[in-house]
């Protein structure tokens, strides 16, 4: 059952799930592609990581969606894990000199973090937008 403005509507769990899937996956895909999670058409970013105040295509207020530093935290952990264990594997297998490690792994870490930052921030924006929308949606009653 769903409560809307004091009225109760009955709906099947299957209908709710498919409706939620229709709303979630396009928003997540648009966020990963750097597009507005609300419409999927307008650009999400002005520069490299600066999010637009509103969508050019649909007018959605992107400034109201606050992601903080969550994306950067996850990206640094993912990049650090991948590069750290790769460097360890190369050290164990080949034992190259330290200068070679620095030449290989420092630029790779920076490049990987920068490459993942924009899709990560877009994903966090889409998930935060969906969370805010679900907080505004009607509540289920038992």
N, C-alpha and C positions, 0 to 999 in steps of 0.2 A: 504494500500500500504506500502511496505517496500523498503527502499532505501539501496542498497548495491553497494558500489564502483561506485557511479554515475548512476547505473541502477536501475530502479524501478520495483519491482515485486508485483503482485497482489496476495493476499491470503485472505482467509475468516477469520473472527474473530473467528469462531469456531475452525479452524485449529490452530490458534495461541494459543488459550486458552488451548486446549488439549496438545499441545506441551509444553507449559509453565507448565502445571500440571505434565507432565511426568518428567520435569527437577526439579521441586521444591520439590515434596513430597519424592522422594528417597533421595535427599540431606538432607532434614530435618530429615528424619528417621535415616539416617546414622549418622548425627551429634548427635542426641539424644542417639544413641547406642555407641558413642565413636569411630566411624569409619570415614574414609576419606569421606567428602561430595562429592568429585568429582567422586570417583569410588565405594564407599561403601564397599571396601574390606580391605584396609590397616588401621592399627590402627592410631587414631588421636593424642593420648597422649603418651608421654614417661613415665612419672611418674603419679602422681595423677592428676595434673592439667597442667603440662608442655607440651605444644603442640610441636609436631615434626616439624622439619624444612621442611621436604618434606615427601610425602607419599611413603612408601616402595613398594606398589603395582603398582601405576601409575606414580609416580614421580611428582605429583602436588605440587607446591610450597606453602606449608601451612604457611610459614613465611611471605608471602606477604599479608595474610589475617589478618588484625589487628582488634581485638575485644575490646581491652582496658579492662576497669572494668565494662562494661555494664552488664555482666552476674552476677557478684557479687552483684551489686546494686539491680537487680531484685530479686535475690535469698534472700537477706537479707530482702527485703520488704515483700516477700511472707511468709518466715518463721516467721518474726515478727508479721505479721497479724494473721497467723494461731495460733501461740503459745499465742500471747497476748489475743486474743478473747477466746481461750480455757481456759486460766488461769482465765480470768474474769468470764466465765461461771461456772467454778469450784468454784471460790470464792463466787459467788452469791448462788449457789446451796448447797454447803457443808461447807463453811467458815473454811477451814483447817488452821492450824498455818502457819506462814510465812516460817519456816524452811522446811515444807513439800512442799510448793510452790517452794522453791529454789532447793530442791532435785529432784523434778519432772521436772520443766520447763527449768532450765538451761541446763542440758544434752540433753533434747529433742530439744531445740533450736539449740544447736551445732550439734547434729546428723542430724537434718533435713536440716540445711544449708549445711553440708558436703555431705549429700546424694544427694541434688539437684544441687550442684555446677558443677559436671562433666557433666551431661546431659545439664545443662544450658549453660555452656561454649561451648559444642559441638553444641548446637542449634544456639548460637550467631555466631559461626564460619561458620556454614552452611549458615545462612542468610546473613552474610557479604560477603561470597564467591558468593552467587547468586546475590547480589546487584552489586558487582564488575563486574561480568559477564554481567549483564544487561546493565551496563554503557558502556561496550565494544561492545555490540551487535548493529546491524543496527538500525537506527532510523526510526520511522514511519513518513510518510509525509501525509499531507491532500490535 
